């Protein structure tokens, strides 16, 4: 709505209003050549409206007065004179004044409402940016504390820091979407970027996940990718990974399939990563099924989306 931002009062605003009245007068003169019964004030209503919308109530009232005087003197019989007026002409003039004032009031109210909404939106964006800045600072502090406290246990330290980084990357995606969430394809791309795009295929509709689900999805993908890099298809140079997802009503189904990695065997106990996946999905009514096939890990995830079925975003 930047085109509605000429401040009310300056010379530019009244010059713009005058320009609109000149155009309206020329159009009214042209219509008079075609049809003699054209109303004297017909073409001035749009001029008053645009003057008020663009330049404010002052310019709108100025346009209404200037247009009314020109129309009264030029197009209202007797031409080039203000008096005498018939009863019908007096009604036309009074109607024009009333309608013009109503138009100016409505346009100025719309301007004020639009300005207030824009100011609130700017404040919201500023608040979100400030919150994101503080969260980044706190995350950096937490990472420093973890690095110091777990300096004697580098493996545990790196696992925790990597998970925090996964959440931070998704936070950035959520921020880019103005706090609405993050696109599922962007989450997958961010988490799998270190492993080479050429060996990873992704297929499915792109849409926004809610912020809470987006963060959960980032953790899930991070765990699966880390496992694939350590033990699965991403641990060698020839392994491949395919990820397919689809919507079924309000349920999101994801298939994670690895192929070409080292021969794997079914683990004898449930690791922390597997427990994390299951617990993370509980809050969304989700399920997880894993199969350690000879070709590689196959993982099927399913969650209920917390909102209505999202609109698909073109990729």
C-alpha positions as CSV (number, residue, x, y, z in Angstrom):
1,X,0.0,0.0,0.0
2,X,2.9,2.4,-0.5
3,X,1.0,4.2,-3.2
4,X,-1.3,5.5,-0.4
5,X,1.4,7.3,1.3
6,X,1.3,11.0,0.2
7,X,1.1,12.8,3.5
8,X,-2.0,15.0,3.8
9,X,-1.5,18.7,3.5
10,X,1.6,19.3,1.4
11,X,1.6,21.1,-1.9
12,X,2.2,17.9,-3.8
13,X,-1.1,16.5,-2.4
14,X,-3.1,19.4,-3.5
15,X,-1.4,19.5,-6.9
16,X,-2.3,15.9,-7.3
17,X,-5.9,16.6,-6.4
18,X,-6.0,19.5,-8.9
19,X,-4.6,17.2,-11.6
20,X,-7.4,14.7,-10.9
21,X,-10.1,17.4,-11.1
22,X,-8.7,18.6,-14.4
23,X,-8.8,15.1,-15.8
24,X,-12.4,14.7,-14.5
25,X,-13.4,18.0,-16.1
26,X,-12.0,17.0,-19.5
27,X,-13.7,13.6,-19.3
28,X,-17.0,15.4,-18.3
29,X,-16.6,17.8,-21.2
30,X,-16.0,14.9,-23.6
31,X,-19.1,13.1,-22.3
32,X,-21.1,16.3,-22.8
33,X,-20.3,16.2,-26.5
34,X,-21.7,12.7,-26.8
35,X,-24.7,12.9,-24.5
36,X,-26.4,16.1,-23.4
37,X,-28.2,14.5,-20.4
38,X,-24.9,13.5,-18.6
39,X,-25.0,14.5,-14.9
40,X,-22.8,17.5,-14.2
41,X,-21.0,15.8,-11.2
42,X,-20.6,12.3,-12.5
43,X,-16.9,12.2,-13.4
44,X,-15.9,14.0,-10.2
45,X,-16.7,11.3,-7.7
46,X,-13.7,9.1,-8.8
47,X,-11.4,12.1,-8.6
48,X,-12.5,12.8,-5.1
49,X,-12.0,9.2,-4.1
50,X,-8.5,8.9,-5.5
51,X,-7.5,12.3,-4.1
52,X,-8.6,11.2,-0.6
53,X,-7.1,7.7,-0.9
54,X,-3.7,8.9,-2.0
55,X,-3.4,12.3,-0.2
56,X,-5.7,12.2,2.7
57,X,-8.9,13.9,3.8
58,X,-7.6,17.4,3.2
59,X,-6.9,16.8,-0.4
60,X,-10.1,14.9,-0.8
61,X,-12.2,17.8,0.5
62,X,-10.2,20.2,-1.7
63,X,-10.9,18.0,-4.7
64,X,-14.6,17.9,-3.8
65,X,-14.8,21.7,-3.5
66,X,-12.9,22.4,-6.6
67,X,-14.7,19.8,-8.7
68,X,-18.1,21.0,-7.4
69,X,-17.4,24.6,-8.2
70,X,-16.2,23.8,-11.7
71,X,-19.1,21.5,-12.4
72,X,-21.6,24.0,-11.0
73,X,-20.2,26.9,-13.0
74,X,-19.5,25.0,-16.3
75,X,-21.8,22.0,-16.7
76,X,-24.9,23.0,-14.7
77,X,-27.3,25.3,-16.6
78,X,-27.1,28.2,-16.9
79,X,-23.6,27.6,-18.1
80,X,-20.8,29.9,-16.8
81,X,-23.0,31.2,-14.1
82,X,-23.8,30.0,-10.6
83,X,-27.4,31.3,-10.3
84,X,-30.3,30.8,-10.7
85,X,-30.7,27.1,-9.8
86,X,-33.8,24.9,-10.2
87,X,-35.0,22.7,-7.4
88,X,-33.7,19.7,-9.2
89,X,-30.3,21.3,-9.6
90,X,-30.2,22.2,-5.9
91,X,-30.9,18.5,-5.1
92,X,-28.1,17.4,-7.5
93,X,-25.6,19.8,-5.8
94,X,-26.6,18.8,-2.3
95,X,-26.3,15.1,-3.3
96,X,-22.8,15.8,-4.7
97,X,-21.7,17.5,-1.5
98,X,-23.1,14.7,0.7
99,X,-21.7,11.9,-1.4
100,X,-18.3,13.6,-1.7
101,X,-18.1,14.0,2.1
102,X,-19.0,10.3,2.6
103,X,-16.4,9.3,0.0
104,X,-13.7,11.4,1.8
105,X,-14.6,10.0,5.2
106,X,-14.6,6.4,3.9
107,X,-11.3,6.8,2.0
108,X,-9.6,8.5,5.0
109,X,-10.8,5.8,7.3
110,X,-9.4,3.2,5.0
111,X,-6.1,5.0,4.9
112,X,-5.9,5.2,8.7
113,X,-6.8,1.5,9.0
114,X,-4.2,0.5,6.4
115,X,-1.5,2.6,8.1
116,X,-2.3,1.1,11.5
117,X,-2.2,-2.5,10.1
118,X,1.1,-1.8,8.4
119,X,2.6,-0.3,11.6
120,X,1.4,-3.4,13.6
121,X,3.0,-5.6,11.0
122,X,6.3,-3.7,11.2
123,X,6.2,-4.0,15.0
124,X,5.5,-7.7,14.7
125,X,8.4,-8.3,12.3
126,X,10.7,-6.3,14.5
127,X,9.7,-8.3,17.6
128,X,10.2,-11.6,15.8
129,X,13.6,-10.5,14.6
130,X,14.6,-9.3,18.1
131,X,13.4,-12.6,19.6
132,X,15.4,-14.6,16.9
133,X,18.5,-12.5,17.7
134,X,18.2,-13.3,21.4
135,X,17.6,-17.0,20.7
136,X,20.7,-17.1,18.6
137,X,22.7,-15.5,21.3
138,X,21.3,-17.9,23.9
139,X,22.1,-20.8,21.6
140,X,25.6,-19.7,21.1
141,X,26.0,-19.4,24.9
142,X,24.5,-22.9,25.4
143,X,26.9,-24.3,22.8
144,X,29.8,-22.7,24.5
145,X,28.7,-24.2,27.9
146,X,28.3,-27.7,26.4
147,X,31.6,-27.5,24.6
148,X,33.3,-26.6,27.9
149,X,31.5,-29.0,30.1
150,X,31.8,-32.0,27.7
151,X,35.4,-31.3,26.6
152,X,36.5,-34.6,27.9
153,X,33.7,-36.4,26.0
154,X,33.9,-35.2,22.4
155,X,31.5,-37.8,21.0
156,X,28.7,-36.8,23.2
157,X,29.5,-33.2,22.8
158,X,29.4,-33.4,19.0
159,X,26.1,-35.2,19.0
160,X,24.4,-32.6,21.2
161,X,25.9,-29.7,19.2
162,X,24.8,-31.2,15.9
163,X,21.3,-31.5,17.1
164,X,21.3,-27.9,18.3
165,X,22.6,-26.9,14.9
166,X,19.7,-28.8,13.2
167,X,17.2,-26.9,15.3
168,X,19.0,-23.6,14.6
169,X,18.9,-24.2,10.8
170,X,15.1,-24.9,11.0
171,X,14.7,-21.8,13.1
172,X,16.2,-19.8,10.3
173,X,13.7,-21.3,7.8
174,X,10.8,-20.4,10.1
175,X,12.1,-16.9,10.4
176,X,12.3,-16.6,6.6
177,X,8.6,-17.6,6.5
178,X,7.7,-14.8,9.1
179,X,7.2,-17.3,11.9
180,X,4.6,-19.3,10.0
181,X,6.7,-22.5,9.8
182,X,9.1,-24.0,7.3
183,X,8.7,-25.8,4.0
184,X,9.2,-29.5,4.2
185,X,11.5,-29.6,1.2
186,X,13.6,-26.8,2.7
187,X,14.0,-28.7,5.9
188,X,15.2,-31.9,4.1
189,X,17.5,-29.9,1.9
190,X,19.1,-28.1,4.8
191,X,19.7,-31.3,6.8
192,X,20.9,-33.4,3.9
193,X,23.1,-30.7,2.2
194,X,26.4,-32.0,3.7
195,X,25.9,-35.4,2.0
196,X,25.7,-34.4,-1.6
197,X,22.6,-33.6,-3.6
198,X,23.4,-36.0,-6.5
199,X,22.9,-39.2,-4.4
200,X,19.7,-38.1,-2.7
201,X,16.3,-38.0,-4.4
202,X,13.3,-36.2,-2.9
203,X,9.8,-36.4,-4.2
204,X,6.6,-34.9,-2.8
205,X,4.4,-31.8,-2.5
206,X,6.0,-28.8,-0.9
207,X,4.1,-27.1,1.9
208,X,4.6,-25.3,5.2
209,X,4.8,-27.3,8.4
210,X,3.8,-25.5,11.6
211,X,6.8,-24.2,13.6
212,X,6.5,-27.0,16.2
213,X,6.3,-29.8,13.6
214,X,9.0,-28.2,11.5
215,X,11.5,-28.3,14.5
216,X,10.4,-31.9,15.2
217,X,10.9,-32.9,11.6
218,X,14.4,-31.3,11.6
219,X,15.4,-33.5,14.5
220,X,14.0,-36.6,12.9
221,X,15.7,-36.0,9.6
222,X,19.0,-35.1,11.4
223,X,18.9,-38.4,13.3
224,X,18.2,-40.5,10.2
225,X,20.9,-38.6,8.2
226,X,23.4,-39.1,11.0
227,X,22.7,-42.8,11.2
228,X,22.9,-43.1,7.4
229,X,26.3,-41.3,7.4
230,X,27.7,-43.5,10.2
231,X,26.3,-46.9,9.3
232,X,24.1,-46.7,6.2
233,X,23.9,-45.6,2.6
234,X,25.6,-42.2,3.1
235,X,28.7,-43.9,4.8
236,X,30.3,-44.8,1.4
237,X,30.6,-43.3,-2.0
238,X,28.0,-45.3,-3.9
239,X,25.1,-45.4,-1.5
240,X,21.8,-43.6,-2.4
241,X,18.9,-42.2,-0.4
242,X,15.4,-41.6,-1.6
243,X,12.8,-39.7,0.4
244,X,9.1,-39.7,-0.7
245,X,6.3,-38.0,1.1
246,X,2.6,-37.6,0.4
247,X,-0.5,-36.2,2.0
248,X,-3.5,-38.4,2.9
249,X,-6.1,-36.1,4.3
250,X,-4.6,-34.5,7.4
251,X,-1.9,-37.2,7.6
252,X,1.6,-36.8,6.3
253,X,3.4,-40.1,5.3
254,X,7.1,-40.1,4.7
255,X,9.2,-43.0,3.2
256,X,12.9,-43.0,3.9
257,X,14.8,-45.6,1.8
258,X,18.5,-46.3,1.8
259,X,20.2,-48.4,-0.9
260,X,23.8,-49.3,-1.7
261,X,25.3,-49.0,1.7
262,X,27.1,-51.6,3.8
263,X,25.3,-54.7,4.8
264,X,23.4,-54.0,7.9
265,X,21.8,-56.2,10.6
266,X,18.9,-55.6,12.8
267,X,20.2,-54.0,16.1
268,X,19.6,-56.0,19.3
269,X,18.6,-52.9,21.3
270,X,16.8,-49.7,20.7
271,X,19.2,-46.7,20.5
272,X,18.7,-43.2,21.7
273,X,18.0,-42.0,18.2
274,X,15.2,-44.5,17.7
275,X,13.7,-43.6,21.0
276,X,13.9,-39.9,20.2
277,X,12.1,-40.5,16.9
278,X,9.2,-42.3,18.6
279,X,8.8,-39.8,21.4
280,X,9.0,-36.8,19.0
281,X,6.2,-38.3,16.9
282,X,3.9,-39.0,19.9
283,X,2.7,-35.4,20.2
284,X,1.5,-35.5,16.6
285,X,-0.2,-38.8,16.8
286,X,2.6,-40.2,14.7
287,X,4.0,-43.6,14.1
288,X,7.4,-45.0,12.9
289,X,8.2,-48.3,11.3
290,X,11.8,-49.3,10.6
291,X,13.0,-52.3,8.6
292,X,16.7,-53.2,8.2
293,X,16.6,-54.8,4.8
294,X,19.6,-56.2,2.9
295,X,19.6,-53.1,0.6
296,X,19.5,-50.7,3.5
297,X,17.3,-49.0,6.1
298,X,13.7,-48.4,5.3
299,X,11.9,-46.1,7.6
300,X,8.2,-45.1,7.3
301,X,7.0,-42.1,9.3
302,X,3.5,-40.9,9.7
303,X,2.2,-37.8,11.5
304,X,-1.1,-36.0,11.8
305,X,-0.8,-32.4,10.7
306,X,-1.9,-30.0,13.5
307,X,-3.7,-27.7,11.0
308,X,-6.0,-28.3,8.1
309,X,-4.5,-29.8,5.0
310,X,-1.9,-27.2,3.9
311,X,-1.9,-25.5,0.5
312,X,0.8,-26.8,-1.9
313,X,3.6,-24.4,-2.6
314,X,5.0,-24.5,-6.2
315,X,8.7,-25.5,-6.3
